[in-house]
């Protein structure tokens, strides 16, 4: 059974830092491109970042580029998102996810793609972790 379990979300002040984790099981983690996406209240899904299986390829949405860093530890089957310089607009539920197979691996195409929903574009995803940025 595939499982993705996110953790690390909490209330943080603007300008603060958080590191999210995603523990994966039930599939060959090191063979899959992994992604972080988020959904803010009343808004659509926003793709944030991807990382290839070997951590060579990484791409970021413009909204988080330079502030967020995606990484992975294949030995621990864990994906990370280091979030720095947090803003109130970063408030959302954050998910780790794998994309549907036809979308291919982590590439710059992900930055400009018009993403749909978790169910339309993603194969597996976790339950999400809430990040709230507020003073």
C-alpha positions as CSV (number, residue, x, y, z in Angstrom):
1,X,0.0,0.0,0.0
2,X,1.4,3.4,-1.1
3,X,1.6,5.9,1.7
4,X,2.8,9.5,1.8
5,X,2.7,11.1,5.2
6,X,3.5,14.8,5.5
7,X,4.5,16.5,8.7
8,X,6.1,19.7,10.0
9,X,3.4,22.2,9.4
10,X,2.6,24.7,12.1
11,X,1.9,28.4,12.9
12,X,4.9,30.6,12.1
13,X,5.4,34.3,11.9
14,X,6.1,36.2,8.7
15,X,9.8,35.9,7.9
16,X,10.1,32.7,9.7
17,X,11.3,29.2,8.6
18,X,9.8,25.7,8.5
19,X,10.9,22.4,7.2
20,X,8.3,20.0,6.0
21,X,8.8,16.3,5.7
22,X,7.1,13.6,3.7
23,X,7.7,9.9,4.6
24,X,7.0,7.6,1.7
25,X,6.3,3.8,1.7
26,X,4.9,1.1,-0.5
27,X,6.7,2.1,-3.7
28,X,10.2,2.5,-5.1
29,X,10.7,6.0,-3.8
30,X,14.1,6.6,-5.4
31,X,12.6,5.9,-8.9
32,X,10.0,8.6,-8.7
33,X,10.0,12.3,-9.2
34,X,8.5,13.9,-6.2
35,X,6.6,17.2,-5.9
36,X,5.4,19.6,-3.3
37,X,2.1,21.3,-4.0
38,X,-0.2,23.4,-1.9
39,X,-3.8,24.6,-1.7
40,X,-4.8,27.7,0.1
41,X,-8.4,28.3,1.3
42,X,-10.7,29.1,-1.6
43,X,-7.9,28.7,-4.2
44,X,-6.8,26.1,-6.7
45,X,-3.9,23.7,-6.4
46,X,-0.5,25.4,-6.7
47,X,2.5,23.3,-7.8
48,X,5.6,24.4,-5.9
49,X,8.6,22.3,-6.7
50,X,9.8,18.9,-8.1
51,X,12.9,16.8,-7.6
52,X,14.1,13.9,-9.7
53,X,14.9,10.5,-8.3
54,X,18.6,11.2,-8.1
55,X,18.2,14.8,-6.9
56,X,19.9,16.1,-10.0
57,X,16.9,17.9,-11.4
58,X,15.0,20.4,-9.3
59,X,12.6,23.1,-10.4
60,X,10.6,25.7,-8.5
61,X,7.5,27.8,-9.1
62,X,8.3,31.5,-9.4
63,X,6.3,32.2,-6.3
64,X,8.8,30.2,-4.1
65,X,12.0,30.2,-6.1
66,X,14.8,31.4,-3.9
67,X,12.8,30.9,-0.7
68,X,12.0,27.2,-0.7
69,X,14.4,24.3,-1.2
70,X,13.2,20.8,-2.1
71,X,15.4,17.8,-1.2
72,X,15.2,14.1,-0.6
73,X,16.9,11.3,1.3
74,X,16.3,8.1,-0.7
75,X,17.9,6.0,2.1
76,X,15.1,7.2,4.4
77,X,12.4,7.4,1.8
78,X,11.8,11.0,2.8
79,X,11.1,14.2,0.9
80,X,11.7,17.6,2.4
81,X,10.7,21.2,1.8
82,X,12.8,23.9,3.5
83,X,10.8,27.1,3.6
84,X,12.5,30.3,4.4
85,X,11.3,33.9,4.4
86,X,7.7,32.8,4.8
87,X,4.9,35.2,3.8
88,X,1.3,35.3,4.9
89,X,0.4,34.2,1.3
90,X,2.2,30.9,2.0
91,X,-0.6,29.9,4.3
92,X,-2.0,26.7,2.8
93,X,-2.2,22.9,3.2
94,X,1.0,21.4,1.8
95,X,1.0,18.0,0.0
96,X,3.8,15.8,-1.3
97,X,2.8,14.0,-4.4
98,X,3.8,12.0,-7.5
99,X,2.5,13.0,-10.8
100,X,0.5,10.9,-13.2
101,X,2.9,8.8,-15.4
102,X,2.1,10.6,-18.7
103,X,3.4,13.9,-17.3
104,X,7.0,12.6,-17.2
105,X,9.8,13.4,-14.8
106,X,10.8,16.6,-13.1
107,X,11.4,19.3,-15.8
108,X,11.1,23.0,-16.4
109,X,7.7,22.2,-18.1
110,X,6.3,21.8,-14.6
111,X,6.8,25.5,-14.0
112,X,4.6,26.6,-16.8
113,X,2.1,23.8,-16.8
114,X,-1.5,24.6,-16.0
115,X,-2.0,22.3,-13.2
116,X,-5.5,20.9,-12.3
117,X,-6.4,19.1,-9.1
118,X,-4.7,16.4,-7.1
119,X,-7.1,13.8,-8.6
120,X,-6.6,15.0,-12.2
121,X,-2.8,15.4,-12.3
122,X,-1.3,13.4,-9.5
123,X,-1.0,9.7,-8.9
124,X,-0.3,9.6,-5.2
125,X,-0.5,12.2,-2.4
126,X,-0.6,12.4,1.3
127,X,-3.1,13.8,3.8
128,X,-1.4,17.2,3.8
129,X,0.1,19.4,6.5
130,X,-1.2,22.8,7.5
131,X,1.2,25.8,7.3
132,X,-0.1,29.0,8.7
133,X,1.9,32.2,8.4
134,X,0.6,34.9,10.6
135,X,1.7,37.4,13.2
